[in-house]
Amino acid sequence: WITTDRQRWDTLGCYGNEWISTPHVDRIAERSLVFDEWYTGSFPTVPNRHDLMTGRFTASYAPWAPLPQEEVILSETLLAAGYVTMMICDCPYLLGDGNRYDRGFEGFEWIRGQETDRWHTDPEDPAQPCDLNKLRWSAWLLKHHRRNAARWRYESDRYVAQTMETACRWLEDNRTLDKFFLYIDTFDPHEPWDAPQWYVDMYDPGYHGQVVDYPLYAPTDFLSRAELKHCRALYAAEVTLVDRWVGRLIEKIEDLGLLDTTTIVFTTDHGFLHGEHGIIGKCLVTGGTESEAATLTYIPLYEEICHIPCLICGPGFRQGRSEALAQPMDLMPTILDLADVPIPGTVHGRSLRPVLEGRVDRHASAAFSAPFLGAADPPVTVRQDRWTSVLHRRSEAKPLGQSDAAVDGMRKEEKTLCDGPSDDLLFDRLSDPQEKHSVAQDHPAIVQRAREEFVAFLRSIGTATEILTSWRS
């Protein structure tokens, strides 16, 4: 199971991208069932992993927080069923800060250094590639990521490279196991975008301006047009870097004779805006300096954020494309079903095995993507048929201004997107795939149907009354 971080679905050739090089993921896609309608559930990074490990829509009850000890999780369930379970991870938020996502893994290896990982203490004053006012958490990066990356010399020093090479070595050592679950989680292509320069030159050759490799999560007016274009090139370079090293892992699986006997999952947690809707980021973050406290504002989870890739290949699965609507919470029961391990009654998702084996074409009638529903202003994206609704609460479930650790594990005060109640949105994906024009006022019945389906889903999974009532009409 390979999970990347913050990888847009439309960055891959197998999803129609024509300008970013991803031949290795595209090659495994040829052997896979490619899910065209896969949407994130709980948002962002840590809540997504919470969904993955539990098979639950955890945004209904849990913020960005450590994995609760009482949760029934995939790794422990497989371990109890006789599987050797191994985690190889460079995402700093799963193993740092006591988040304990290594629970249930017989072994784990943490590739140190990503983003805010408190690892090295030197060099004292590493160079910055641009005006610090353009960077998010610039002081924190100055202390940590820049120091951690200062020792790099070769492409193989990058974190995704170390992670995939570690996975290759583990497979060599454990290739004779009958039953194993290898979970690989890389933080790339998340920023800071620092792929080798030759990858960047593939997408923006000759650029000589400021390199904004960790931009503010904000409206894009702090960037020049050339800087925004280069941000997209930096991200594309990271996507290609990830592809190259995922390809190394796939080659190792093939060399060891495991390709035809092993289920492989490739997915991510969410996407990112690169100027669409006038924003760069996945939410709005302000402050975070010594003199100004940080604030967090959630924005609608537009298509660029909540539509994500998922490829699954394995013995006996059909190959090609699937329009079945599915989400991360479906993966845990799917893997247990494929392993012939009983699915716990705690899960909210459903096994995709009938879809993978070609027995059915449909799965869910709607997909729900959301940050913690107890947040100050959590927009919920509901995907149904041709319609995408963005819903807001009708009453407050919790006081405004509470602390939230999303999107980077550091506490921030929450703010609402506007002073009054936010308006619901509705987009017609057939006529407006870029979601530029809301037609909610023209189709109130469709928005109401989305709200009713979301409330019915919350009720079906036992959501607390405090949360449930705030979403009713």
N, C-alpha and C positions, 0 to 999 in steps of 0.2 A: 504494500500500500504506500504510494508516493503522494504526499501532500505538499504543494508549494504554497506560497503566501502572496495574496493580493495579485493574482494573475488573471487578467481579463480573458474571457472566453474568446474574444475576437483577436487575440494575439497569436493564435495558432493557425497554421495552414489548414489543418483538418476542419477548422470552423470558418474557413473562407478568407483568412488573411493572406494577402498577396505581397506584402512588403517586408514582413519579418521572417527571418530564416528559422524554421523549426522542423527540419527534416526527420529528426530522430523520434520526436513525439508523433509526428505525422505517420511515421513508419509503424509504430505500435498501434496507432489508430486504425490502420488497415487491417489489423488482426482483431480489432475490438468492436464492441457495440458502443457507438458514440452517441451520447445523450445530448440531443439538441435543446431540450427543455429542462435543464438542471438549474435550480435556483438555490442560493444560500438560504439558510434558515436563521439561526441566531447569529447576530452580528456584533463585533467583528471577530478578531483572531481567536482569543481565548474562548468566548462563547461558542464559536464554531467548533473548536476541538471538544468542547463539552457535549455538543450534539453528536459529534462523531463517535465519541467513546461510549455514550449512553443510549444512543438511538432515540433521543428525546428532543422536543422543541424547548430548549432550556431557557430561552428568552422569556418564557411565561413565568419564570420564578427565580432566575439567577442572573446577577450582573457579571461583569468581568471579575472573576474571583477564583481561588483555589478549587480544585476538584473535590467536591464533598466526599467524605469518607464513606457515607452511607449509600452512595450511588452504586448501582449494579453496572459494571463497565465491561467493555468488549475484551480487553486484555486479560482481566481476571477470569472471565468466563471461559475464554479459550485455554488459559493456563490450567484451570480446573479440569478441562476436558482432555488434557494430555498434550497440548501444543507447547512447543518451545516458543516463548514470546520475547521479542527483542525490539527495542526502540533505538533508532539513531536519529539525532535531532540537533539542528543548530538554531531553532527558534528559541530565543531567550526567555519567552514568557511561559513556556510549558514546564520548565525545570527550575527556573529562577524564582525568587520571591515566595518560595514555599508553595507553589501552585501544584506540585505533585502529580503531574500527568505521566510520570514514570510508573505510577502504581499499577501493579498487575503484570509488569514486564519482568521476566526472569533476569534479563540483563538490559542495560541501557548505556548509551554513550552520548555525551553532550559535547558537540563541537563548539568550543567557546569563541566569543568575540562579537557576535552580531549586535548591531545597534547599541542599546543601552547596557549591555553586559558589563558589569564591573569586574574587569579582568586585569589589564595591565595599568600601571601607573606612570609609564613613560612612553614617549618623550614628553617633557613638561609642557611644551608649547607647540603642538603639531600645526602644520600649515592648514589654512582654510581655503577652499577653491573659489569663494565668492564673498560678497557682502554678507556679514552675519545676520543682518536684518531680513534677509530673504530666506533664512533657514529656520526650521522648526526645532525647538529645544537646542539652540546652537551651543549654549554653555554645557549642556549635558553631553552633546556629541564631542565637544572640544576635549572633555575629560575622558571619554570612553571609546566611542567607535573609531575616532581618528587615531587614538593611541593603539588600539587593537590591530588596526589595519596597517600601521606604520612598518610592520615587519614583513609585509608581502614583497615577494620578488617575482614569483611565477604565477601563471594562471591557476596552477594546481593549489596555490595558497588560498584561493577564494573559498568561502565557506561552503557553497554548494558543491564545489569540487571535493573538498575534504569529506563532506557528508556522503556523497555518492561513492567515493573511493573506500570509505569505511564500510559502507554497505557491501561493496564488492568483496572486501576481505572477509566480512562475516559470512557471506554466502560460500566462499571458498572453504572456510573452516566447517561450515554446517551443511554442506551440500547433500550429505547422505541422510539427513533427517527425513522421516516420513511425514511429520506434521510440524510446520512452523508458521508463525505469524511474524513477519518482519514489517514494522511500521517505520517509515522514513519521512521525516518532516523537515523541509528546508524553508528558511525565511525568505530566500530569494524567490521572485524578483522584487521583493519589497525594497523600498529605499532604506538606507542610502544607496544610490545607484552608482556602483563603482566597479563595473566590469572592466576588463582590460581595454586599453584604448583602441586596439584594432577592431574590437566589436563595435565600439562607439562610431568609429570611422566608417563602418558599413552603412550607417544611417544618417550621419551629418558630417561628412568629411570637410575639413578646412575650417571648422568653427574655431573662433579665437576669443569668444566672449567669456563671461562669467559662467562657471559650471555650478548650477543650482541643483545639487545632487540629493538634497533633503529639504524640499521646498515647504514653505508654510502651507497649511491646509486652509485655504483662503480664496476669495475671488482673485482671478489671475492678473488683476491690474498692477500688481507689484513686479510682474515679469514683462520684459520686452517681448515682442513677437519672436525674435530670434532665440531668446532664452527659453520661451515656452516650447518652441520647436525642438530645441536641444534637450529639454526635459523629456520629450517623447522619444528622442533618439537614445538617451541614457537608459530609459526604461526598456526600449526595444533591445538594446545591447544586453541588458540583464536577462530578458526572455530568451535570447539566443544562447547566452552563457548557460542558463538552466537546461536548455534543450541539449546542448553538447554533453553535459555531464549526466543527465538522465539517460542519454544515449549510451554512455559508457556503462551504466548499470544494466541497461537492457541487453547490451552485447555480452556482458558477463553472465546474465541469466541464460542467454542462448548458448554461450560457450560451455556452461556447466550442464547442459542438457535439461534444464528446468523449464524452458519456455512453453513446452507442450503439456506440462503437468501442473502448472502453477497459475493461480488466479492473480492477475495484476490489475490494480486500481490506480488511476492517475486523476487527481482532482486538486482543488484549491479551496480557499475560504471565501473570498470575495474579490471584487474588482476595484476600480479606481477611476476618478475623473481626471482627464488631462486637458482641461479647458472646456469640455462639454458642460453646458448649463452655466458657463462663466466661472467655473470653479476648478481648482486643482486640489485633489485630496479625496477623502471619503467621508469627511465631516468638516466642521470648522473649529479650529483650535487657535485661541489667541493667548497672548501673555506667555507665561512660563519662564520669565526672567527673574533675577534677584529682586527686582523692584516691582514686579507685576505678577500677580497670581494667574495661573492658567485657567481658562474657561473652555468648555466643550459644548458645541451645539450640533445636534444631529440634523442632517439634511435628508430629503427623500432618498431612498435607496433606488436610484434610477437603474435602468437596464445595464449601464456600464459598471455598476457596483454589484447588483444582486444576481445577474446572469453569469454563471460560471461553467467551466468545462468539467466533464467527467467522462472518462474512458474506462471500460471494464472489459478485459479479455480473459479467457480461460477455457479449459477443455469442455467441449459440449455446448459452448455459448454461440449464439448466432453472431454474425459479423455484419457490419453496415451501420445504419443510423436508426435512432429511435426517437419518436416524438412523445414518448411517455414522460409525463410531468413528474419530476422526482426531486428529492432534497437530501442534504447530508444525513438527516436522521434516519434515512432508509438504508444507509450503508451497514450499520451495525447489525440489524436483523438479517440483511442479505448475506453477510459473511458467515454469521452463525448458521443460517439455513444451508449455505453451500458446504459448511463443515459438518452438517448433520448434528449440530448441537442445539438443544432446545432454546427457543427464543424466550427471554424473560418476559413476564407480564408487565414489566415496568416501561417497556418501550412505547414510543408514540409512532415511530415509523413502521413501514411494512417492507417485507422482503421483495426484492426485485428479481428473484430467481425465475418466476414465470415469464418475465419480460426477457431476461437473458437467454432463456431456453426457447423463446419464440412461441410460447403458449398463449400469451396475451400481448396486446399492443398498447394498452392504456394502463395507467397506474393511479395517480391522484387526480382529483377534479380541480384542485387549486393548490397553489404554493404560497407560503407565507414567509416573508423575510422581514426581520425586525431586530433592533437593539433591545436591551432589557425593557420590558413593558412597564416597569416601575420607574423608569427614567423620567426626566423633567418633560420632555417632549418627544416621545419615541414614534417616529413615523413607521407605519406598517405597509409594506408593499404586498399586494395580493395579485397574483397572476392567475387569470382565468381565461381560457380560450384566447380570443384576440385582444382581450382587454387587460390593462394593468391599472389597478387602483392604488392610490396612496392615501391611507386613512390616518386620521388623528383622533385622539381620545375626545370623548364628549364631556368628561369630568376628570378631575385630578385624582390619581390613585395615591400619590405621595406629594409632600411639600416640594415646591420648586427650590432650586439652588442646592440640591444634595450633591454629595461628592461622587465622582465616577472615575474609575481607573482606566476605562477605555480611552484611547486606542493604543496605549503604550505602557500600561501598568502604573502610570504616575497619576496621582489624584488631581482632579480638576473640578471646579465648580460648574455645574450644568446651567446652561442658558437655553431659553426657548428661541425658536426661529423668528417669532414675531411676538408683539406685546399681547395681542388678543388670541382667541382660538384660531388655530391654523385651518385653512380650507382644505377639504379633501380634493384630490386630483384624480383625473381619469385620462388615460391615453389609449388611443386606438393603434395597436402595433401594426396593423395592415397599412393604414394611411399615414401614420406618423411614427415610424420605427425609432426615431431619435428622441421621442418624447418631448417635443418642443411646445406643444399646444394642448393644454388640458381642455377636455370637453365634458367635464363633470356637470356643468350646468345644463348641458344638452341631454344628458342621459342619467338623471338622478336615480332611476330604478336600478341601473347597472351598479352604481356605487353602493346603493342600499343592499343589493344582493351580495356584493363582496363583503360588506360589513356583517351581514347576517351569517354568511358562511364562516367568516373569521370567528365570530362569537360562538357559533356552534362548535367549531374546532376547539376553541379554548375550553368550552364546557365539557367536551368529550375527553379531554386529557386531564380534567380535574383541576383547572386553574382556580386559584384562590378568588373568593368572592370580591375582595377589594379590587383586584385587577379586572376581573370579568365584568363587573357592573360599569366600570369606567369606559368600556368600549361599546356598550349597548347604545342604540339610537336614543 
